[in-house]
Amino acid sequence: MPAPRPAPPVSLPAIPPRIAALYASDEPALSRFFHALGALAPLRGISFERPYDFLRLALGLAARDPVRPARMLIPASAPRWRPRWHGPWLRRLARDAEIVFLTRPEQAALLPFLAGNTIAYYAIDDYRHYAHFRAEDERAIVRRAARTFVCSAALAEKFSADYAPAAERLHVLPMGVPARHLPAACPDAPAPLPEGLRLPRPLVGVLGAINHRLRLDWLLAAAAALPWAHWLFVGYIETGRFSAEELAVL
């Protein structure tokens, strides 16, 4: 299947951005981060979409992105980036930006087109467990980046061991939680269980998205090994990214 061509050029705003940010449209945490960063300095978002993402956008099913980015179409198969097509367009979108944020290892293929920009890298996950991850891609970005930001101290330790960046160029920047999700004060007693459930404690909780990166077989083994515990999952379920076998486990 031939790779799709990128979208046609877009009109650029009159005020040149100081920062350009290249990120995936399905990462709301990055969208919120760059939206907040844009309040401090002029920022241009550049999101990349798979054909499925563009279909959801066309049907109005995708969440609104407050950054209002320019959008690139990329093929779903690896390697996602086609430097011959994507590189010149990215260079045009980022040409007047002082700093370009990269957010995925595969974007190393675009580094030759950003020779005049300062590079920053923000890793919000350990991409070693993603399909098509190549350590040499992430290493190339970390070496080129003036600053690398990771979302946890544990990930910073991995980066230090694997890529050996200078200490002053590696920073921990945890992902934030929207203020509306935080109660004004701690409750005096534990909150009731959802849906009127009546389960004796202790509870074992799993907080966060329930998706294809969870080892469901490990969770089943843990549940079998702890018959006295009850399990409570808090988060949305990404059913569209599970295999048939994983859906059967769910």
Salt bridges, closest charged atoms under 4 A:
ASP26 OD2 - ARG50 NH2 2.79
GLU49 OE2 - ARG71 NH1 2.61
ASP53 OD2 - ARG50 NH2 3.60
ASP96 OD1 - ARG44 NH1 3.32
GLU98 OE1 - ARG18 NE 3.00
GLU106 OE2 - ARG80 NH1 3.71
GLU106 OE2 - ARG104 NH2 3.10
ASP125 OD2 - ARG213 NH2 3.13
ASP126 OD1 - ARG128 NH1 2.81
ASP126 OD2 - HIS129 NE2 3.86
ASP126 OD2 - LYS158 NZ 2.66
GLU136 OE2 - ARG134 NH1 3.69
ASP137 OD1 - ARG134 NH2 2.83
ASP162 OD2 - ARG128 NH2 2.32
ASP217 OD2 - ARG215 NH2 2.70
GLU238 OE1 - ARG241 NH1 3.96
